[in-house]
Amino acid sequence: MNDKKRTTILVTGANGQLAGEIKLLSENYPDHRFLFADKASLPIDNADLLENFFDQQSVDICVNCAAYTAVDLAEKDADRAFAVNAYAVESLARICKNKNAKLIHISTDYVYDGSKKEPLKETDAVAPINVYGKSKLKGEELAFAENPETLVIRTSWVYGLFGKNFVKTMMRLLIEKEELNVVADQIGCPTYTKDLAQVILIFIDKIAAGENFSGIYNYSNYGITSWFQFAQYIKEVIGSNCKLNPVSSEQYITPALRPLYSVLDTTKIQETLKIEIPFWKVSVAHCIERIIEGRQQ
């Protein structure tokens, strides 16, 4: 029997989109010990519970997928958004540093203001335009202040097999409705949770082997699109007859402002991990196939 100590990985936000995908893929990593904690069993804004958990489980790597993600609700619920997205992350970073554990924290394209018109690098200026983005940026800043060895992955337009997301919503609406309005002037790139989960597991494998990574890395799928084009492609894949109308952000008012441009430059993560990132349409089609298969079972 192999006496080598297994790396213990805590994944928070276990009921969310990304953690669900990591859980499925974790079965391919028997040399690691994965612990999945949801907000009921381990609310990350309870520092005492976090301390106790780390004491009892000897965590080596923490992947923080827990977040307050209701972008529009956050405008009226700023205290809660900051509690989970900022101050809880500060606690996690401090505990990870004290326990000599690596923190991998998931952040967002919403830390940028959307004014740039070329892919955003990790070093570009940040200036969030909504409460959600401000809370996530604060979380990054507090994490690095507590623990400079923190690894932050910024991602965008996340969708997948689990949870609520744009792909699932559009699949439903494109069948139910005869006509839909979709914003056409917000430009970015979708991120498939399975692809992102695989990248996180590459980081975990390398960290477990003794490599070190810290700082900020951008990750999204390859390519550039709009929400309208995204919806059009979903319509094409599922064979819907629903009419899609492109509208502007000014015509489609939401409580929280969204960045008009948030395409992430992923050069750094590609070069660091020596990976090729799938084109967004390939990943969307793969996800839709899985969703349909799941419904049929």
C-alpha positions as CSV (number, residue, x, y, z in Angstrom):
1,M,0.0,0.0,0.0
2,N,1.2,3.5,-0.8
3,D,2.1,5.3,2.4
4,K,2.4,8.7,0.7
5,K,0.2,11.3,2.4
6,R,-2.9,12.1,0.3
7,T,-3.5,15.8,-0.4
8,T,-6.7,16.9,1.3
9,I,-8.7,19.4,-0.8
10,L,-11.6,21.3,0.6
11,V,-14.1,22.6,-2.0
12,T,-16.6,25.2,-0.6
13,G,-19.9,26.1,-2.2
14,A,-20.5,22.4,-2.9
15,N,-24.0,22.9,-4.3
16,G,-22.9,25.5,-6.9
17,Q,-22.2,25.2,-10.6
18,L,-18.5,24.9,-10.4
19,A,-18.1,22.7,-7.3
20,G,-20.6,20.2,-8.8
21,E,-18.4,19.8,-11.8
22,I,-15.2,19.5,-9.6
23,K,-17.0,16.8,-7.7
24,L,-17.7,14.7,-10.8
25,L,-14.1,15.1,-12.1
26,S,-12.6,14.4,-8.6
27,E,-13.4,10.7,-9.2
28,N,-10.5,10.7,-11.6
29,Y,-8.1,11.8,-8.9
30,P,-8.0,8.9,-6.4
31,D,-4.6,10.0,-5.0
32,H,-6.3,13.1,-3.5
33,R,-8.9,13.4,-0.7
34,F,-11.7,15.7,-1.6
35,L,-14.1,17.3,0.9
36,F,-17.1,19.1,-0.4
37,A,-18.9,21.5,1.9
38,D,-22.1,23.5,1.2
39,K,-23.2,26.6,2.9
40,A,-25.4,24.6,5.3
41,S,-22.5,22.5,6.6
42,L,-19.8,25.1,6.3
43,P,-20.9,28.7,5.9
44,I,-17.7,30.5,4.9
45,D,-18.8,33.7,6.7
46,N,-18.5,31.9,10.0
47,A,-14.8,32.2,10.9
48,D,-15.0,30.0,14.0
49,L,-16.6,27.1,12.0
50,L,-13.9,27.5,9.4
51,E,-11.1,27.4,12.0
52,N,-12.6,24.2,13.5
53,F,-13.0,22.6,10.2
54,F,-9.3,23.2,9.2
55,D,-8.2,22.0,12.6
56,Q,-10.1,18.7,12.3
57,Q,-9.4,17.9,8.6
58,S,-5.8,19.1,8.0
59,V,-6.7,20.8,4.7
60,D,-3.8,21.2,2.2
61,I,-5.7,23.1,-0.6
62,C,-9.0,25.1,-0.4
63,V,-10.9,25.8,-3.5
64,N,-13.4,28.6,-2.7
65,C,-16.4,28.2,-5.0
66,A,-18.7,29.7,-2.4
67,A,-20.1,33.1,-3.4
68,Y,-23.0,35.5,-3.3
69,T,-23.8,35.5,-7.0
70,A,-27.2,37.2,-7.2
71,V,-25.9,40.2,-9.2
72,D,-29.1,42.2,-9.2
73,L,-30.2,41.4,-5.6
74,A,-26.7,42.5,-4.4
75,E,-27.7,46.1,-5.2
76,K,-30.1,46.1,-2.3
77,D,-28.2,43.4,-0.2
78,A,-24.7,44.9,-0.2
79,D,-24.0,43.8,3.4
80,R,-24.7,40.2,2.6
81,A,-22.7,40.3,-0.7
82,F,-19.7,41.8,1.1
83,A,-20.0,39.3,4.0
84,V,-19.7,36.3,1.7
85,N,-17.6,37.7,-1.2
86,A,-15.2,39.8,0.8
87,Y,-14.9,39.3,4.5
88,A,-15.4,35.6,4.5
89,V,-12.6,35.3,1.8
90,E,-10.4,37.4,4.1
91,S,-11.0,34.8,6.9
92,L,-10.3,31.9,4.5
93,A,-7.1,33.5,3.3
94,R,-5.9,34.1,6.9
95,I,-6.8,30.6,8.0
96,C,-5.1,29.1,4.9
97,K,-1.9,31.0,5.7
98,N,-1.9,30.0,9.3
99,K,-2.5,26.3,8.4
100,N,0.0,26.4,5.5
101,A,-2.8,25.6,3.0
102,K,-3.1,26.9,-0.5
103,L,-6.2,29.0,-1.2
104,I,-7.6,28.9,-4.8
105,H,-10.3,31.6,-4.9
106,I,-12.7,32.1,-7.8
107,S,-13.4,35.7,-8.9
108,T,-15.1,37.4,-11.8
109,D,-14.8,39.6,-14.9
110,Y,-17.1,42.0,-13.1
111,V,-14.1,43.5,-11.3
112,Y,-13.5,45.4,-14.6
113,D,-15.6,48.4,-15.7
114,G,-16.1,47.3,-19.3
115,S,-14.7,50.4,-20.9
116,K,-11.7,48.7,-22.6
117,K,-12.2,47.3,-26.1
118,E,-9.5,44.6,-26.1
119,P,-9.1,41.4,-24.0
120,L,-8.5,42.2,-20.4
121,K,-5.2,41.2,-18.8
122,E,-4.8,40.4,-15.1
123,T,-2.8,43.6,-14.7
124,D,-5.4,45.9,-16.3
125,A,-7.1,48.5,-14.1
126,V,-10.1,47.3,-12.1
127,A,-13.1,49.5,-11.4
128,P,-16.3,47.5,-10.8
129,I,-19.6,49.2,-11.7
130,N,-22.0,47.1,-9.5
131,V,-22.1,45.9,-5.9
132,Y,-21.4,42.3,-6.8
133,G,-18.2,43.3,-8.7
134,K,-17.1,45.6,-5.8
135,S,-17.6,42.8,-3.3
136,K,-15.6,40.3,-5.4
137,L,-12.8,42.8,-5.9
138,K,-12.7,43.5,-2.1
139,G,-12.5,39.8,-1.6
140,E,-9.4,39.6,-3.8
141,E,-7.8,42.6,-2.1
142,L,-8.4,41.3,1.4
143,A,-7.2,37.8,0.5
144,F,-3.9,39.1,-0.9
145,A,-3.5,41.4,2.1
146,E,-3.9,38.4,4.5
147,N,-2.1,35.8,2.3
148,P,0.0,36.9,-0.6
149,E,0.3,33.3,-1.7
150,T,-3.4,33.2,-2.6
151,L,-4.2,32.0,-6.2
152,V,-7.2,33.9,-7.7
153,I,-8.9,32.8,-10.9
154,R,-11.1,35.4,-12.6
155,T,-13.7,33.9,-14.9
156,S,-16.8,35.1,-16.8
157,W,-20.3,34.2,-18.0
158,V,-20.3,30.9,-16.2
159,Y,-22.7,28.1,-17.2
160,G,-22.8,24.3,-16.9
161,L,-24.7,21.2,-15.9
162,F,-25.4,22.3,-12.4
163,G,-27.3,25.2,-10.9
164,K,-29.1,28.1,-12.6
165,N,-27.4,29.6,-15.6
166,F,-27.9,31.3,-19.0
167,V,-27.7,28.1,-21.0
168,K,-30.3,26.3,-18.9
169,T,-32.6,29.4,-18.8
170,M,-32.4,30.0,-22.6
171,M,-33.0,26.3,-23.3
172,R,-36.2,26.6,-21.4
173,L,-37.3,30.0,-22.7
174,L,-36.5,29.1,-26.3
175,I,-39.0,26.2,-26.1
176,E,-41.7,28.1,-24.1
177,K,-41.7,31.5,-25.8
178,E,-42.4,32.5,-29.4
179,E,-40.2,35.6,-29.1
180,L,-37.4,36.8,-26.8
181,N,-35.3,40.0,-26.3
182,V,-31.6,39.4,-25.6
183,V,-28.9,42.0,-24.9
184,A,-26.6,42.4,-27.9
185,D,-24.2,45.1,-26.7
186,Q,-22.5,43.3,-23.8
187,I,-19.4,41.5,-25.1
188,G,-17.6,38.7,-23.4
189,C,-17.0,35.0,-23.4
190,P,-18.9,32.1,-21.8
191,T,-17.1,29.8,-19.4
192,Y,-18.1,26.1,-19.2
193,T,-17.8,24.9,-15.6
194,K,-16.4,21.5,-16.8
195,D,-13.5,23.3,-18.6
196,L,-12.8,25.5,-15.6
197,A,-13.0,22.6,-13.2
198,Q,-10.4,20.7,-15.2
199,V,-8.1,23.7,-15.1
200,I,-8.5,23.9,-11.3
201,L,-7.7,20.2,-11.0
202,I,-4.5,20.8,-13.1
203,F,-3.5,23.5,-10.6
204,I,-4.3,21.1,-7.7
205,D,-2.2,18.3,-9.1
206,K,0.8,20.6,-9.7
207,I,0.5,22.2,-6.2
208,A,0.2,18.7,-4.6
209,A,3.4,17.8,-6.5
210,G,5.2,20.8,-5.0
211,E,4.8,23.5,-7.5
212,N,3.7,26.9,-6.4
213,F,1.3,29.4,-8.0
214,S,0.0,32.7,-6.7
215,G,-1.5,35.9,-8.0
216,I,-4.3,36.4,-10.5
217,Y,-5.1,34.2,-13.6
218,N,-7.9,34.8,-16.1
219,Y,-9.9,31.9,-17.4
220,S,-12.8,31.7,-19.9
221,N,-13.4,29.7,-23.0
222,Y,-11.8,30.8,-26.3
223,G,-13.5,33.4,-28.5
224,I,-15.6,36.5,-28.2
225,T,-19.4,36.8,-28.4
226,S,-22.4,38.7,-27.1
227,W,-25.3,37.5,-25.0
228,F,-27.5,37.7,-28.1
229,Q,-25.0,35.6,-30.2
230,F,-24.7,33.2,-27.3
231,A,-28.5,32.8,-27.3
232,Q,-28.6,32.4,-31.0
233,Y,-26.2,29.5,-30.9
234,I,-28.2,27.8,-28.1
235,K,-31.2,28.2,-30.3
236,E,-29.4,26.6,-33.2
237,V,-28.2,23.7,-31.2
238,I,-31.6,22.8,-29.8
239,G,-33.5,23.6,-33.0
240,S,-35.8,26.2,-31.6
241,N,-38.2,28.3,-33.7
242,C,-38.3,31.1,-31.2
243,K,-37.6,34.6,-32.6
244,L,-34.7,36.4,-31.0
245,N,-34.5,40.2,-31.0
246,P,-31.3,42.0,-30.2
247,V,-31.7,44.8,-27.8
248,S,-29.3,47.3,-26.1
249,S,-28.5,47.5,-22.4
250,E,-30.5,50.7,-22.3
251,Q,-33.5,48.9,-23.5
252,Y,-33.1,45.9,-21.1
253,I,-32.8,47.6,-17.7
254,T,-31.5,45.6,-14.8
255,P,-31.0,46.8,-11.2
256,A,-27.2,46.2,-11.5
257,L,-25.1,47.7,-14.4
258,R,-23.1,45.1,-16.4
259,P,-19.8,45.8,-18.1
260,L,-20.2,46.3,-21.8
261,Y,-16.9,44.5,-22.6
262,S,-15.4,41.9,-20.4
263,V,-13.5,39.5,-22.7
264,L,-10.6,38.0,-20.6
265,D,-7.1,37.6,-21.9
266,T,-6.2,34.0,-21.0
267,T,-2.6,34.0,-22.3
268,K,-1.1,33.8,-18.8
269,I,-2.9,30.7,-17.8
270,Q,-2.4,29.0,-21.1
271,E,1.3,29.6,-21.0
272,T,1.7,28.7,-17.3
273,L,-0.2,25.4,-17.5
274,K,0.6,24.7,-21.2
275,I,-3.0,24.1,-22.0
276,E,-5.3,24.8,-25.0
277,I,-8.6,26.3,-24.2
278,P,-11.7,25.0,-26.0
279,F,-13.7,27.3,-28.3
280,W,-16.8,28.5,-26.6
281,K,-19.3,27.0,-29.1
282,V,-17.7,23.5,-28.8
283,S,-18.2,23.7,-25.0
284,V,-21.7,25.0,-25.2
285,A,-22.8,22.2,-27.5
286,H,-21.1,19.7,-25.2
287,C,-23.0,21.1,-22.2
288,I,-26.4,21.1,-23.9
289,E,-25.9,17.5,-24.9
290,R,-25.2,16.6,-21.2
291,I,-28.2,18.6,-20.0
292,I,-30.5,16.8,-22.6
293,E,-29.1,13.4,-21.6
294,G,-29.7,14.2,-18.0
295,R,-33.4,15.1,-18.7
296,Q,-33.9,11.8,-20.5
297,Q,-32.6,9.7,-17.7
